[in-house]
């Protein structure tokens, strides 16, 4: 079976009609669907506040600014993540310090964090890799004891829970991505959740140039003040409408993702050459990650057979040219990250993926790893 896509957005005709209606109306920003979408994200994650933003990167940057990170500060991030996680720290003038990860989950751990804490450490950004929650109880306790700010990068984890509570509610903020490959999409886009009113107010203000009043709040046309050096990190209303429609049906999407994960496990559980984490009802299964030797050979073969897969991620951030030149990390300090990067494959998980397609992927994998 060929031409199996790695990702396919869960967008239907009624979603497209709504977006089209908004575009034709001419009211493309500051509209009601931004409010609707933020309301539904709050409801789904059971958080007090939500701010939509132009990207997850923007949300992370705003969270770092709201945390007052600046020159001389250090913020610990995982060495395996998208570069946006570290960039958000560096934008503020603070230093991103890279901690090794667990070689099966890809998540930062209390043990790897403790090795990197110094007198300059002001915060930690954790990433719930591929939809698997970090061990939050221990990390939250560490942050409390050391008086550190905790930010959650939830780019992979809409629908992920830790002890029945949605991730993103444990730090000062949780930041989500709605990039096309994610569980729901707005094209580009993201959202920040928080339970802290002060953080919410700061992020909302900073995302719109530092202006004190939203356009709908102004009593007099054109009357507003600028309170801070803000940014243009807004999401358009037609993007928000697309996200709003998808989050309304996300419960079914999430249910299907978990069924797909179970089928992968059923197919691959006796293949000793392939490793993966055990099934968890709390995992949102952004992707289904497997680990195997001869990874690059397998990737090449899968591509030639028309089977779409991906990698999250190959090169640890400290080995990327920008950070390598700046900080000169030694490979032995991130040995788990290097192993993770050289063995992981992300298999597709999206609602329209069929059982026949899943079985075909697994059958091919079992042949290739032999």
N, C-alpha and C positions, 0 to 999 in steps of 0.2 A: 504494500500500500504506500503510495507516494503522495507528495504535496500535503503533508501535515504541517500546518502553521505552528509557530512557537506561541503566538498570542493572537487573540481575536476579540476585539471589544464587544461587549454585550449591549449593542445599540440596535434598536428596532425602528420601524417606520414611524411610529408615533413619537419617538424621541426626536427624530429628524424633523418631523412636522412642527414640533414645538420650537426647535431652534430656528427653523425657517420663519416661523411666525414672529419671533422676537427680532430677527434680523430685518424683516420687512417693516416692523413697527418703527424702526429708527432709534429706539431706546436701548442702546447697546451696553451701557454701563450704569451703575447706581440703581439698578432695577430691582423689582420685587423678588426675582428668582435667586438673587444672591442671598437675600434674607431667608427665603424658603430652604435653600441648600444648607446654609449655616444652621438653621433650626433642626433639620433632619440629621446632620452630623452630630449635633449635641445630643439629640434623642438616641441615636444609634450607639454612641460611645458613652452615654450617661455622664457627660461633662457639663459644667455650668456655662462655659463660654466657648465660642468658636469664631474664628476670623478666616475667611477665604483669602488666598493669596495667589500670585501669578505662577508660583512653582513651589515645590518642597524646599528648594535651595533658598528662596526668598523667606520662607517661613523659619528655616533654621537660622538664617542671618538675623532676622528680626528677634528671634528668641535669644540669640547671643547678645544683641544690642540691649534688649530689655533686661538681660542679666548683668549688664554693665561690664562685660569683658572688655579689656583694653590692653595697651602696651604694658609689658611686664608680667601679665597674667599667663598662666598655663591652663589649657583645657585638654583633658584626656579624651581621645577618640579611638575606636577600634582601627587596627591596621588593615582590616578587610572591610571595606565599605565603598560606596560611591564617593568620588572625590568631593562632592558637594558637602559632605559631613565635615571634612577638615577645612575646606575653603571657607565655610561659614564662620569658623573660628578665626581664621587668618584675616578675613575682611575687617575684623574689629581691631586688628593690631596685636591680638593675643597670639600665643604660640600653640599650635596643635601638637600634642604629645601622643605618640602612637603606642597602644598597648596590644599585645598579642591576643589571639582569640582561641576558643575551643576549636579543635580541628575537625569536629563533626557538625556542630551547630553553627560555627562561624561567629558565635557571640562572644563579646567581651565578658570576662568573669571577675569576681571579687579578687581572686588570686592575681590575675594579670593587672588589675587596677592598682592594687596595693603597691606593686613594684614601681609604679610610675608617679605616685603622689609625692610632691615636694612642698616646701613652704610657699612656693609660687602658684600651686594648683588652686584654681578658683572654681572649676566646674568639670563635669563629665557629660559627654554626649554618648549615649548608648544606642545601638542599632539592633532592632529585632529582626535578625537576618532571615530572609525568605519566609517570614511569617511565624518564626519560632520566637517566643518570648524569652528575654534574658531572665536570669534568676533575680527577680526584682526585690524580693524581701531583703536579701543580703546587701544588694547594691544601695537600696534606700537607707538601710541602717548605716552603711559606711558613709554615705553622703551626710547623713544627720550628725554622725559622730565627728566628722572632719569639717563640718560646716561648708559643704560643697554644693553648688548648684547642679541639679540634675535636669538634663533635657533629653527627651526621647525622640529619636529619629524613627518614625513609624512608617517610612516610605513603603515598606513591604507588608505592613501588618494591619490593614483595615479588617477588623473582624477577629483579631487575635486577642485572647484574654489571658490574664494571669490571676489564678485563684478567683475566678468568676468576675473579675473587674477588667474592663477594656484597657489595653495598654494605651499609654499617652496620658493617663490620669495619675501617674506616680511621681513624675517630675514637675517642674514649674510649667512645662508645656510638652505637648506631643504634636509632632509635625508629620502630615500625611502627603503622599504624592498621588496625583491623578494623571500621570504620564500614560501614554497609550497601552503599555504592556501591563499596567497595574490592574487591580481587582475591579475598580471603576475608573473611568477616564473623563477628563474634560479637555483632552488634547494635551496642552500644557496646563499646569495648575496644581494647587495644593491647598491645605488648610491647617490651621493651628488650633488645637484645643487647649484649654487651661481651666483650672478651678480657682485661679487667683485674679480677682477683679483688677488689681493694679497692673498685672502683666497684660491682661486683656486690653485695658485702656491704652497702655503704651504701644502694644503691637498694632492695634487698630489705627492709632494715630500715625505711627511711623510708616505704615504701608501706604498712606495717602499723603505724602509730602510733609507730614508733621502738622497738617491742618487740624484745627480744633473742632470743627463741625462738619459732619457729613452733609452732602448737598440737600438731603431730605430734612435736615435738622435746622437749616438756616431760616431765621424769621424774616430776614431781609435779603433779597437777591444780591449775590456777590459779596455779602458781609461775612467774613471769617478772619481768623488770625492764624499765624504759623507759630507753633510753640517749640518746634524741634526741627533738626535737619533730617527730614524724612525722605522716603523713596516712593517711586511709582510702582508698587507691587500689587496692584489691584487685579482681580479676576473680572472678566467681562460677564455681563448678565446672560448671554447666550451660552457661555461655557458653564455657568452655574446652573442653568436650566438643564443642560445635558447631564451634569452631575446629580442634580436633584432627581431626575427621572430614574437614574441608575441606582441611587442609594435606596429609593423606595422599593426596588425589587432585589436588593442585594442579599436579603436573607435567603432567597432561593438560590442565588448565585453561590453563596457561601456553602450552603448545603450540598450543592453539586460538586464543589471543589473538594469537600471532604470525602465524598463518594469516589471521586477520581483518585485521591490519595490512597484510599483503601484498596482500590483495584491495582494500583501500582505495587503496593506492598504484597498483595496476594500473588501477583505475577512474579515478583522478584525475590521473595523472602528466602527461597532456597538456593539462590545464586550467590555463592560465597565470595565471588570476585567483586560483587557490588555491595557497598555499604550505604545505609541511610538511617535517619533517626526513626524511632518507633512512632506509631500513629498517636496523635494527640487531638482530642476534640477542641482544644484551645488554640490550635494552629489554624491560621486563615488560609494557608497554602497558596501564597502568591505564586510559588512554583513548587515542584517536587524535586528536591535535590538528591542526587546520588553521587557516590564517590567511587572512583575506580582507577586502576593503573592504566597506562596506555591511553590516557584521556584525550590527548591531541589527535592520535590516530583514530579514535572512536568518533570524535567530533567531525573529522574530515569525511569519514565513511557515512555518517548520518546525513551530512549535508549532500553528499553525492546521491543518496537515496531519496532525497526530498523530504527528510524528517527534520522539522524545525526544533532546535534546542538552543540553549544559551548558556552562559557562564556568569556566575555572580560570586566572586570576581576572580580574574586571573592573576593580576599583579597587585600585591599589597601596596598601599599608598606610600609607605616609606621608600619603596623601590621605584616609584614614579620619578621622572627626571627632576621636576620642580622641587619635590620634597627631599629627594636624594641629595641634590646639590646643596640645599639649604641646611639639612640636619644630619646627613651622613650616618644613617642608622646602620648598625651591623646586622647582617642576616640572622645570626644566632639569637638575636633578641626577639625575632618574630618567626621562629622556626615553624610553629603551628600554622601561622598565616601562609607561609610559603607552601607547606604541604597542602593546605586547604585550596589554595589558588591553583595548584597543579593537578588536582584530582577531581574537582567538583564539576558536575554537569547539571544544568537546570532543565528539567523536563516540563513540557507544557501542562498547564492546568487552567482551563477555561470552560464555561458551561456548555458550549456547543461541541466540545471534544467527545467523540463517541467511544463506546466500549471497544469496538473493533479497532479504532485508531490506537487506543491505549494498549491493547493486546499486541498490535503490530509493532509498536515502539518497543515493548518489552521483549518480544520475540527476537527482534533485530539486535537489541542490546545483549541478550544472552548469547547470541552467536558471536558477536564481536568481542566480548570479554574473554571468550574461550580461546 
